[in-house]
Amino acid sequence: MLPCLNKELFGLECLGCGIQRATAFLFKGEFIAAFKIYPAIYTLILLICFLVFSLFFKIKYSEKIKAGLLILNILIILINYLVKNFL
């Protein structure tokens, strides 16, 4: 795994810390461990799948769905960051 430069230099995890390990856990089939390491992993996968799917098919309200998923991901990532570093 690649080390987090932010964590090594400043001692604080970055917003993406854990996504590599969570992805590795997903490929191993350890779904709960992946969530514990990086809670936004499943919503990010959902967002990516929706973005790819919307490239090929016209979806009603797709812009609102994309915006909602994006906001949801940002909130989960920020809350996770705050909990890991300050609580």
LUMSE-953802 format. One line per 4 residues: number of its first residue (from 1); for each residue y, z negated, x of N, C-alpha, C. Coordinates in steps of 0.02 Angstrom, whole numbers, padded with zeros to 5 digits. Atoms other than C-alpha are relative to their C-alpha. Last residue first. Layout:
N
NUM> Y:Z:X:Y:Z:X:Y:Z:X  ...
//
This chain:
87
87> 00031:00055:00038:00626:-00918:-00626:-00062:-00025:00033  -00044:00056:00012:00748:-00814:-00522:-00029:-00056:-00042  -00045:00020:-00054:00655:-00676:-00434:00038:-00065:-00013  00032:00005:-00066:00501:-00642:-00539:00045:-00030:00053
83> 00051:00052:00001:00581:-00684:-00707:-00032:-00009:00069  -00033:00066:00004:00738:-00583:-00673:-00051:-00057:00002  -00036:00012:-00063:00640:-00430:-00615:00032:-00070:00000  00051:00014:-00051:00520:-00440:-00764:00033:-00017:00067
79> 00025:00067:00015:00668:-00450:-00883:-00052:-00021:00051  -00052:00049:-00017:00749:-00300:-00799:-00023:-00072:-00013  -00007:00002:-00072:00589:-00196:-00803:00051:-00052:00021  00060:00032:-00028:00553:-00239:-00984:00006:-00007:00075
75> 00000:00071:00017:00731:-00199:-01037:-00059:-00037:00030  -00052:00032:-00040:00734:-00034:-00942:00002:-00075:-00015  00022:00006:-00070:00568:00016:-01016:00051:-00035:00043  00054:00050:-00002:00624:-00022:-01195:-00024:-00011:00072
71> -00032:00066:00006:00787:00073:-01168:-00053:-00055:00004  -00037:00012:-00062:00690:00225:-01105:00033:-00069:-00001  00049:00016:-00052:00567:00216:-01249:00034:-00016:00067  00030:00065:00016:00708:00208:-01375:-00049:-00022:00053
67> -00051:00052:-00014:00804:00350:-01293:-00028:-00069:-00013  -00010:00004:-00072:00649:00459:-01289:00049:-00055:00018  00060:00032:-00026:00611:00419:-01471:00005:-00008:00076  -00005:00072:00017:00790:00458:-01521:-00061:-00038:00027
63> -00054:00030:-00041:00784:00624:-01428:00007:-00075:-00014  00024:00011:-00069:00614:00667:-01503:00054:-00032:00044  -00032:00060:-00027:00676:00642:-01682:-00021:-00015:00072  -00057:00022:00038:00556:00777:-01745:00024:-00068:00028
59> 00013:00063:00035:00441:00837:-01609:00064:-00022:-00035  -00063:00022:00031:00435:01015:-01546:-00016:-00061:-00043  -00002:00002:00073:00282:01034:-01437:00068:-00025:-00024  00042:-00052:00029:00258:01086:-01256:00003:00004:-00076
55> -00015:-00064:-00032:00394:00991:-01165:-00037:00058:-00034  -00058:-00030:00034:00381:00850:-01292:00022:00064:00034  00020:-00027:00065:00205:00811:-01230:00057:00036:-00034  00041:-00059:-00013:00265:00790:-01052:-00019:00034:-00065
51> -00043:-00051:-00030:00405:00672:-01104:-00038:00065:00013  -00043:-00028:00052:00289:00577:-01221:00045:00055:00027  00042:-00041:00043:00159:00554:-01084:00042:00033:-00055  00017:-00060:-00038:00293:00493:-00963:-00043:00047:-00043
47> -00060:-00041:-00007:00362:00370:-01091:-00016:00066:00036  -00015:-00027:00066:00189:00303:-01136:00061:00047:00003  00050:-00052:00012:00146:00283:-00952:00012:00034:-00067  -00018:-00057:-00043:00309:00190:-00926:-00049:00057:-00009
43> -00055:-00034:00033:00271:00080:-01077:00025:00059:00042  00025:-00035:00059:00102:00038:-01003:00055:00037:-00037  00044:-00055:-00018:00165:-00003:-00828:-00022:00040:-00062  -00025:-00063:00028:00313:-00106:-00889:-00047:00059:00012
39> 00006:-00006:00073:00221:-00271:-00866:00023:00067:-00029  -00059:-00040:00019:00200:-00250:-00677:-00004:00015:-00075  -00037:-00020:-00059:00079:-00371:-00591:00065:00036:-00018  -00028:00060:-00032:00020:-00458:-00749:00042:00017:00061
35> -00056:00025:00041:00000:-00292:-00840:00032:-00061:00032  -00054:-00049:-00006:-00106:-00218:-00701:00061:-00023:-00039  -00031:00012:-00066:-00212:-00376:-00696:00059:00047:00011  -00039:00062:00007:-00243:-00358:-00883:00035:-00016:00066
31> -00059:-00011:00040:-00296:-00176:-00864:00044:-00063:-00007  -00022:00069:00009:-00420:-00195:-00721:00067:00000:-00036  00020:00024:00066:-00503:-00026:-00740:00020:-00072:-00014  00061:00040:-00007:-00499:00015:-00554:-00025:-00025:-00067
27> 00053:-00046:-00021:-00375:00157:-00586:-00066:-00037:00010  00018:-00044:00057:-00267:00036:-00685:-00058:00046:00019  00041:00039:00047:-00273:-00093:-00544:-00021:00043:-00060  00066:00007:-00032:-00211:00039:-00421:-00047:-00039:-00046
23> 00033:-00065:00006:-00068:00082:-00540:-00070:-00003:00030  00019:-00006:00070:-00023:-00103:-00552:-00036:00066:-00012  00059:00042:00011:-00026:-00118:-00363:-00025:00005:-00072  00056:-00029:-00038:00091:00029:-00343:-00064:-00040:-00013
19> 00023:-00059:00035:00206:-00031:-00484:-00059:00033:00037  00060:00012:00038:00218:-00206:-00412:-00028:00063:-00034  00053:00037:-00034:00395:-00201:-00348:-00058:-00013:-00047  00064:-00036:00002:00492:-00068:-00441:-00057:-00036:00034
15> 00020:-00014:00069:00644:-00172:-00487:-00067:00035:-00006  -00042:-00050:00032:00654:-00242:-00311:-00025:00012:-00071  00036:-00059:00022:00577:-00405:-00251:00048:00048:-00034  00003:-00007:00072:00692:-00523:-00160:-00039:00064:-00017
11> 00041:00053:00028:00670:-00582:00020:-00005:00002:-00076  -00041:00049:00037:00816:-00478:00081:-00039:-00057:-00031  -00067:00011:-00028:00742:-00367:00217:00037:-00057:-00033  00004:00018:-00071:00555:-00376:00181:00069:-00017:00029
7> 00029:00067:-00005:00577:-00381:-00008:-00003:-00023:00073  -00047:00048:00028:00696:-00234:-00008:-00026:-00072:00008  -00052:00009:-00051:00582:-00134:00107:00051:-00052:-00023  -00065:-00006:00031:00436:-00155:-00013:00053:-00017:00053
3> -00036:00063:00010:00277:-00125:00085:00068:00013:-00031  -00064:-00001:-00035:00177:00034:00055:00036:-00067:-00012  -00059:00000:00042:00000:00000:00000:00063:00000:00044
//
